[in-house]
Amino acid sequence: MREESERRGLGTALVAGFEAEAASRGAFTVTLGTDDDAGITSLADIDLYADIPRHIAELRDLAHNHPFLFYRKLGFVVTGVMPDANGPGRPDIYMSKPVRRG
């Protein structure tokens, strides 16, 4: 997202619209992937296969601007990771959030 668009609520509004649309179509949960193709989280450049749950539990943002922080503020939680999704040491981080209860 462009710097001039940050902190104006556009991203929050887009995610809220996505969640509402998904719920209106019958979804109970939404899941998204946020790449670490720049190596700016603690999940980059390591062997995630050695202990995926521990690495997820210890996830940190090393540059203070990875999108997973934004999604976390909106109530998403990390539900998985795909090691090497974007090349060696460049995982995809999966985050999910309930949008409707049964």
N, C-alpha and C positions, 0 to 999 in steps of 0.2 A: 504494500500500500504506500502511496506517496506520502511524504512527510507532511504536506499541507492538509492532507485528509485525516491525519492521525488525531486522536483525542477529540473528535467532533461527534462521535457517536454513530458514524456511518457503519462501521464494522459490526457494532452491537445491534444496530437496526437490521442489518442484512441477516445476521445469525438468528435473531428473533423471528424474522419473516420466514426463514428456512424451517425453523422449529415449528412454527404455527402451521405452515403448509404440510409438513410431514405428519403432524398430529391429525390434521384435518383429513388426511388420506389414510389414516388408520395406523400409523407407525406408533410404536411404544417407545422406541429408542432411536436416537440418531448417532451415527458414528462418522468421524472424519479422520483424515490422515494429515499430519503436518510433518513435512520432511525436515531432516537435518542434513541437507546437502552441503551446508557451509561449515560443518564441524563445530557448531557453537553450543552443543549440549554435552553433558557428561556421557551420553550414549554414543558419541562419535569416536572413531579411531580406537575402539577397544573390541575385544572378543565378547560380544554379547551372549553368544551361545553358552559360555561357561556358567552363567547364572542369570538368565533373563529376568526372573522375578526380583532379584536383589537390585539389578541395575535400574529397573523401572522404579522401585521403591526409593532409590537414591538419586533419581533424576534431578539434575541441576542445570540451570541456564548459565552458561559461561560468559555470555556477551550481554546479558541483561536486555535482550530484545527478541528472543525466540518466540514465535507465535503461540507455543503451548501455554505461555503465561497468560496471554489474552483469553484463550479458551478456558483455562482454569478459572479465571475471574468470572466467566459466564456459567460456571457450574459443571463444566466437562471434567471428567477424570480420565487418567491414562488407563486404558484397558488392554494395551498390547503394544508390541513393537515388532517390526519386520527388519531384522538385521540386513545390512547390505542392500537395501531396496534401491538405493540411488548410487550404488557403487560400493566398493570395499570401505567399511567404516562409516558409511553414510546411511543411517536407518530411517525408516518411516515410523513416526510415533502415532499410534491410534488412540483417539479420545472419544468417549461416548457420554451421552446424557439422556436421561429419561425425558420424554416429552408428553407422555400420557400414561395414566395408570388405569389398570383394568377395572 
